[in-house]
Amino acid sequence: MRMVRFIREGGKAMYLPDFNYYCPHSVQEACAILADLGAGAKVLAGGTDLLIKMKHELVVPKALVSLKNIRSLADIGYVEGKGLILGARCTHNDLVNSTLLHQRYLSVAEAAHQMANNQIRNIGTVGGNLVNAVPSADLPPILIALGAQVTLVGPGGERTLPLEQFFTGPGQTVIAHDEILTEVVIPDQSTTGSTYIKFGLRRSGALAVVGVAAAVTVVERVIREARIVLGAVAPTPIRAREAEERLVGNAVSTELLEEAGIRAATACKPISDIRASAEYRRDLVRVLTKRSLRRAIEQGHV
Ligand SMILES: Cc1cc2nc3c(=O)[nH]c(=O)nc-3n(C[C@H](O)[C@H](O)[C@H](O)COP(=O)(O)OP(=O)(O)OC[C@H]3O[C@@H](n4cnc5c(N)ncnc54)[C@H](O)[C@@H]3O)c2cc1C
């Protein structure tokens, strides 16, 4: 009975449409296949977004190019002078369990831990979360707050850009159809604290109604640098720049954090949908900005 409901959801068969499957062993080989097959081919990582869209026939690729045999994309490492490197094929649970992240950017491991459920965290990847570009995705806000850069490799070579410039709209990014996102780099920085707070309608397995990330540099109670990134309240993750400007150069106080929250709420452009009204989201931004700033400030480390 359950099986029948599953394959007949909404009166439509839920089988995957036919496709060709490629499993290259290097990024160069994968890019060559993508270039050769044209826009009808798609990259497959964990498949937690793509396969669902295919079942619903929202996308019908003629071919899938899997990254599963490209082992170099699954590493987490640190390179002196460059920063902490997250391979695009790292799963969310790889982030949750990474000693390097625990030592340097616990906030990223915590953001990954707030995602989905254990099964999805075991197969969903960093690259998939970014390229899918859903406005409520959990990794972009904290990675942008930490100044992360992404590397895209295509048949013509490699380019690196700030993650902040990667998203262009819901489900839209600057990546070309024959490019692969290979890694995310969190550069070395003076940040003294960072955090991501997600508000979902359930404690687990829920998408963010609002997500707020903050990264700060605080010296002797004065805020030297601040980055605040809001998720799920605009077509892409956005920086709350006016709130950041209000903070920099000022001593930490409750009033200052409250003002930053109000400025962030003014800056966001939420919509009303099934999960929350625009008004409710805006008020959440005010409260969560204040809260995430306070947590980041109190950490005294990243
Ligand atoms: C039940 C459920 C709960 C979820 N909960 C959350 C949640 O709480 N928070 C959240 O943020 N997300 C959530 N998601 C969404 C999803 O799990 C994540 O976005 C995940 O990180 C996607 O990664 P993937 O490897 O499965 O991507 P895939 O489905 O394999 O790919 C997604 C897209 O990215 C492209 N792509 C993947 N990797 C690359 C690459 N390296 N280079 C170029 N293109 C690439 C694919 O072609 C495809 O277009 C949930 C999904 C499900 C099914």
PDBQT file of the ligand as one rigid body, heavy atoms in Angstrom, charges set to zero:
ROOT
HETATM    1  C1  LIG A 401      14.399  15.295   3.149  1.00  0.00    +0.000 C 
HETATM    2  C2  LIG A 401      15.350  16.397   2.740  1.00  0.00    +0.000 A 
HETATM    3  C3  LIG A 401      15.702  17.339   3.682  1.00  0.00    +0.000 A 
HETATM    4  C4  LIG A 401      16.570  18.370   3.336  1.00  0.00    +0.000 A 
HETATM    5  N1  LIG A 401      16.906  19.300   4.290  1.00  0.00    +0.000 NA
HETATM    6  C5  LIG A 401      17.757  20.289   3.984  1.00  0.00    +0.000 A 
HETATM    7  C6  LIG A 401      18.117  21.264   4.984  1.00  0.00    +0.000 A 
HETATM    8  O1  LIG A 401      17.705  21.194   6.143  1.00  0.00    +0.000 OA
HETATM    9  N2  LIG A 401      18.965  22.255   4.617  1.00  0.00    +0.000 N 
HETATM   10  C7  LIG A 401      19.449  22.370   3.350  1.00  0.00    +0.000 A 
HETATM   11  O2  LIG A 401      20.211  23.291   3.078  1.00  0.00    +0.000 OA
HETATM   12  N3  LIG A 401      19.137  21.452   2.383  1.00  0.00    +0.000 NA
HETATM   13  C8  LIG A 401      18.300  20.431   2.675  1.00  0.00    +0.000 A 
HETATM   14  N4  LIG A 401      17.963  19.512   1.711  1.00  0.00    +0.000 N 
HETATM   15  C9  LIG A 401      18.472  19.679   0.346  1.00  0.00    +0.000 C 
HETATM   16  C10 LIG A 401      19.706  18.805  -0.039  1.00  0.00    +0.000 C 
HETATM   17  O3  LIG A 401      19.833  17.662   0.739  1.00  0.00    +0.000 OA
HETATM   18  C11 LIG A 401      20.999  19.578   0.026  1.00  0.00    +0.000 C 
HETATM   19  O4  LIG A 401      20.903  20.748  -0.768  1.00  0.00    +0.000 OA
HETATM   20  C12 LIG A 401      22.214  18.763  -0.451  1.00  0.00    +0.000 C 
HETATM   21  O5  LIG A 401      23.365  19.382   0.011  1.00  0.00    +0.000 OA
HETATM   22  C13 LIG A 401      22.290  18.602  -1.954  1.00  0.00    +0.000 C 
HETATM   23  O6  LIG A 401      23.491  17.905  -2.266  1.00  0.00    +0.000 OA
HETATM   24  P1  LIG A 401      23.532  16.646  -3.230  1.00  0.00    +0.000 P 
HETATM   25  O7  LIG A 401      24.912  16.172  -3.235  1.00  0.00    +0.000 OA
HETATM   26  O8  LIG A 401      22.489  15.658  -2.865  1.00  0.00    +0.000 OA
HETATM   27  O9  LIG A 401      23.159  17.363  -4.613  1.00  0.00    +0.000 OA
HETATM   28  P2  LIG A 401      22.583  16.716  -5.976  1.00  0.00    +0.000 P 
HETATM   29  O10 LIG A 401      21.141  16.423  -5.790  1.00  0.00    +0.000 OA
HETATM   30  O11 LIG A 401      23.449  15.608  -6.451  1.00  0.00    +0.000 OA
HETATM   31  O12 LIG A 401      22.780  17.968  -6.918  1.00  0.00    +0.000 OA
HETATM   32  C14 LIG A 401      22.068  19.178  -6.734  1.00  0.00    +0.000 C 
HETATM   33  C15 LIG A 401      22.393  20.107  -7.920  1.00  0.00    +0.000 C 
HETATM   34  O13 LIG A 401      23.746  20.518  -7.872  1.00  0.00    +0.000 OA
HETATM   35  C16 LIG A 401      24.464  20.091  -9.044  1.00  0.00    +0.000 C 
HETATM   36  N5  LIG A 401      25.786  19.707  -8.533  1.00  0.00    +0.000 N 
HETATM   37  C17 LIG A 401      26.029  18.898  -7.445  1.00  0.00    +0.000 A 
HETATM   38  N6  LIG A 401      27.337  18.894  -7.164  1.00  0.00    +0.000 NA
HETATM   39  C18 LIG A 401      27.939  19.671  -8.092  1.00  0.00    +0.000 A 
HETATM   40  C19 LIG A 401      29.293  20.061  -8.317  1.00  0.00    +0.000 A 
HETATM   41  N7  LIG A 401      30.292  19.677  -7.501  1.00  0.00    +0.000 N 
HETATM   42  N8  LIG A 401      29.565  20.865  -9.390  1.00  0.00    +0.000 NA
HETATM   43  C20 LIG A 401      28.571  21.273 -10.188  1.00  0.00    +0.000 A 
HETATM   44  N9  LIG A 401      27.272  20.962 -10.029  1.00  0.00    +0.000 NA
HETATM   45  C21 LIG A 401      26.962  20.174  -8.974  1.00  0.00    +0.000 A 
HETATM   46  C22 LIG A 401      23.626  18.993  -9.650  1.00  0.00    +0.000 C 
HETATM   47  O14 LIG A 401      23.797  18.918 -11.049  1.00  0.00    +0.000 OA
HETATM   48  C23 LIG A 401      22.211  19.450  -9.281  1.00  0.00    +0.000 C 
HETATM   49  O15 LIG A 401      21.784  20.447 -10.181  1.00  0.00    +0.000 OA
HETATM   50  C24 LIG A 401      17.088  18.463   2.023  1.00  0.00    +0.000 A 
HETATM   51  C25 LIG A 401      16.732  17.489   1.066  1.00  0.00    +0.000 A 
HETATM   52  C26 LIG A 401      15.885  16.460   1.427  1.00  0.00    +0.000 A 
HETATM   53  C27 LIG A 401      15.527  15.430   0.386  1.00  0.00    +0.000 C 
ENDROOT
TORSDOF 0
